[in-house]
């Protein structure tokens, strides 16, 4: 018997959704401090842990979590209604 695939990760984005998200990220980047943006990218894109990112950027892990959360909240706000 075969085991089902591991669905613990996020589902891949279709090309249109990926393009919308990418464009929205470009637009909102200017609204964040460079260190906040870098913390977000290192956690979400590079897949690094908040602890690793905190050590690299001279932040606390809580500050990294907050930075990631703020950017994701803003991204969701920008995309609200576009991806339904």
NORNORRA-V840076 format. One record per residue. N is the residue number from 1. RES is the residue in one letter. PHI is phi in degrees with one decimal (* if undefined). NEAR is the number of other C-alpha atoms within 8 Angstrom. Layout:
# NORNORRA-V840076
n = [N/N]
res = [RES/RES]
phi = [PHI/PHI]
near = [NEAR/NEAR]
This chain:
# NORNORRA-V840076
n = [1/2/3/4/5/6/7/8/9/10/11/12/13/14/15/16/17/18/19/20/21/22/23/24/25/26/27/28/29/30/31/32/33/34/35/36/37/38/39/40/41/42/43/44/45/46/47/48/49/50/51/52/53/54/55/56/57/58/59/60/61/62/63/64/65/66/67/68/69/70/71/72/73/74/75/76/77/78/79/80/81/82/83/84]
res = [X/X/X/X/X/X/X/X/X/X/X/X/X/X/X/X/X/X/X/X/X/X/X/X/X/X/X/X/X/X/X/X/X/X/X/X/X/X/X/X/X/X/X/X/X/X/X/X/X/X/X/X/X/X/X/X/X/X/X/X/X/X/X/X/X/X/X/X/X/X/X/X/X/X/X/X/X/X/X/X/X/X/X/X]
phi = [*/-95.1/-87.1/-65.7/-63.6/-73.7/-100.8/-73.6/-88.7/-68.8/-70.9/-64.4/-84.7/-71.9/-57.2/-66.4/-62.6/-60.3/-65.0/-61.5/-63.8/-62.0/-65.9/-62.0/-61.6/-61.1/-69.7/-87.8/-54.9/-66.3/-87.7/-123.4/-64.2/-55.0/-69.8/-62.2/-62.6/-64.2/-60.8/-58.5/-61.6/-63.4/-77.7/-86.5/-88.8/-80.6/73.4/-83.1/-77.8/-56.5/-64.4/-63.2/-63.7/-59.3/-63.3/-67.8/-96.9/70.4/-121.3/-85.9/-62.0/-62.4/-66.8/-67.3/-57.7/-66.3/-61.0/-60.3/-63.1/-62.5/-68.1/-63.9/-62.1/-65.3/-62.1/-59.9/-62.9/-65.6/-92.4/-54.7/88.8/-84.2/-110.4/-72.1]
near = [2/3/4/4/4/5/6/4/5/5/5/4/7/6/6/7/9/9/8/9/10/8/8/11/9/8/7/10/8/7/5/9/7/6/7/11/12/8/14/13/9/11/13/9/7/7/7/9/7/10/8/8/15/14/9/7/8/6/10/9/10/6/9/15/9/8/12/13/8/8/11/8/8/9/12/8/7/7/11/7/5/5/6/3]
